């Protein structure tokens, strides 16, 4: 081979490599280069292996742009990091899509596009509309005296377990004298209330161990973190290597929730359908299938996946939010004292806080919102997909671009919040101590906003306010106490920890 041919070949190879590393479609936002296999994801891992989303801050500063672009494997991706652009992406129809061919999404649902989270188009909208329309009748998204009374009973069981001790073996794993194991202590209360909406039934205290089984599956489902979810999503063949990156735990957790729901359908659905006094979303859906009023895209498999999509956040995200909030309050004792004083003044100690009290407890509500701002449970939100060629702030956004709304960056943007590193509930109050507009978006926004936002806010407020009203909190020596004691998953979860709760005098 002649020297000239060698030189030409080498130059062509170098050009191809340069083109691969630097090329992006159209007028693209600035961003890091692309590397083989995982693209720019290598660089995010290099910056922070445990929480790779934190590395994006570096590139936002480096390129002096709140919009950046990168390659996640073969997925061209645009990340938006400020309030105005996040809001725009979440409210424009062009960005309402999902990656319906996602390996992770198909793995969980028999290789089909089912449910709400990993679905788009008319099917997603119809399933969401039907679910919310029917679940509202059972207390999901609107005031419902029956559900509020049921949750008050769950709170009484929770407080009694902590104050007066355990009654069975499963409770001994979460209460030991004045030591309480978080977030596990909260699981039955959160699981039972969403189960009541879905099925019209509740588990009594003696059968809370069944709810703990369900919560165990939800915990497995959220394992692995950003690193594993990203790695397996971009290179599905990694899923064949035993439990590499925790993928098999992810699958087993999801399949466990499916089995739990199907067991109810197989064992008790006929009785529920026969007993018209039982009101729940699953019996309503099954009755529609049985009578033929629901057909086409409606099926038992679709029902199971929709139920999982509503159940998982309720029994995993809600307890995690509450524990993050308690820890922030413990690290900021003055905030704890203010919230307790407000609760004493408005509610007293003779009864639990109620949803009607919320408007008269602005500081308590502000403290919960501040905790949700500082610790964004889903730092990158839920991934969106651009469904048509469009533009965003002067940049070209081709169809099928993955759109990431960096909620963690937006919630901690110093240009917007001033002092985001400080836990300061007062930022949500005016000079008279009354609520001001809340610019946080922990549940998203637009047509893809979390369908359970109202329900989740109700449950979180009741749990947060009741235990603060009833107990003083203190850290236990040798237990995880730092706000950095957390681990990634589908949500950012607090490290499990024992906390000392003593009844307030």
Secondary structure, DSSP 8 states (H G I E B T S, - for coil): --HHHHHHHHHHHHHHHHHHHH--SSS--------TTTBTHHHHHHH-SS-GGGGHHHHHHHHT-SEEEEEETTEEEEEE-SHHHHHHHHH-GGG-B--TT-HHHHHTTTTS--SSTT--HHHHHHHHHHHHHHHGGGTSSS--HHHHHHHHHHHHHHHHHHHH--SSHHHHTTEETTEEEETGGGHHHHHHHHHHHHHS----GGGHHHHHHHHHHHHHHT-SHHHHHHHHHH-GGGGGSTTGGGHHHHHHHHHHHHHHHHHHHHHHHHHHHH-TT---HHHHHHHHHHHTSS-TT--HHHHHHHHHHHHHIIIIIHHHHHHHHHHHHHH-HHHHHHHHHHHHHHT-SSS---GGGGGG-HHHHHHHHHHHHHS-SSTT-S-EE--S-EEETTEEE-TT-EEEE-HHHHHT-HHHHS-TTS--GGGGB-TTS-B------TT--GGGS-TTHHHHHHHHHHHHHHHHHHEEEEE-TTS--STT-EE-SSS-EE--EEEEEEE--
